[in-house]
Amino acid sequence: RRVLSSSLPRLVREFVAQNNTSQIKHVIQILSQEFALSQHPHSRKGGLIGLAACSIALGKDSGLYLKELIEPVLTCFNDADSRLRYYACEALYNIVKVARGSVLPHFNVLFDGLSKLAADPDPNVKSGSELLDRLLKDIVTESNQFDLVGFIPLLRERIYSNNQYARQFIISWILVLESVPDINLLDYLPEILDGLFQILGDNSKEIRKMCEVALGEFLKEIKKNPSSVKFAEMANILVIHCQAADDLIQLTAMCWMREFIQLAGRVMLPYSSGILTAVLPCLSYDDRKKNIKEVANVCNQSLMKLVIPEDDEMDEAKQSMTLPAEPTSEESISKPEAASSGESLLVRANKSELDITALNQPLSFPCSSERIQVTLNLDGIVQVLDCHLHDTSIGMMTRIAVLKWLYHLYIKTPRKMFRHTDSLFPILLRTLSDESDEVSAAEVLLKA
């Protein structure tokens, strides 16, 4: 009772003056165990108020006892009584306000608690959590001690939340971290890019707009610093979202793919079959998806230019020692029934389907236009092209693009393409019977 009386701040200040840490810890323990974590709501409320008062009395020394002060308050974030959750927000706000930068070693547990309260059904609790959230953002922004490496695993996990308020909370933090000069979030983009594209499909216009802004800022950074971008680690993520049913996701992913191909050059060549799987169908879109069609056409043309005569001469043993070949279906997605690289990228991405960890190995690639040795997965490319030629439902512009690709490959890599002539010849013959512009392209191919 004495501890919760009005003399608590004076008592704590006396212990601080005496450097009596054991008594300070004893006071905090009583406030925590006997009050804040009590079975009785009124005792819990008193304990929360007492912990906040204790922190204020400790002043700058509160940083020495933050674990003991914070943990019981965070436990009350889960209280069934909304009033107790609000008092917990208020108590933690006062603790953080006093401690300032000293709370950063405890950032993950604070973020975890706040991310849950962001979706709290009680408006007063939400309002209280927003005040605490803004305070914590100010602290992170003004500090150079933020542990980004330790935070990324939590961010990667929470970014897959389906709750709108939690998503808004996540995006707001990504925008803040992007704005801090000393924090290089771009290094960890492969770990959160898939989650960002999924949030881009949210039903809320406000959240979609926030996500668009965040992705736009990342793309600006990529254009400014292409030499430090892990293009290859994000290639398959883009391929998957380039096939999204949502127009905004598909257009955004296709714009990213265009920039990746143009900035990274031949680094993207090992992922050609997946890129073609995503891009080729878009070439037959009508005017309702004109923007996607135009960007897809640029991707297709830029990718085609990456195939050079040297690809026909490279020693395949050497190629295997340079950039990794395009991942197999097992590496691209977790579904074992996917049979080919083309099929592996036809699925829609979600947390369980996309193996993010497989894409996060540290790689470093040159991003200039110089010719570097990469693995040209010609068999995979031809398989995708052949599949599109056999699909009678595919639009004419897509089929013409396929024929142009085959012609280009025969010109640039005739030795390797010769292996595929027997399988391609029958379908090219059948194409001659089509009453379209495809006939002239097929005739050229057959003559070649």
Order of alpha helices (4+ residues) and beta strands (2+ residues): alpha-alpha-alpha-alpha-alpha-alpha-alpha-alpha-alpha-alpha-alpha-alpha-alpha-alpha-alpha-alpha-alpha-alpha-alpha-alpha-alpha-alpha-alpha
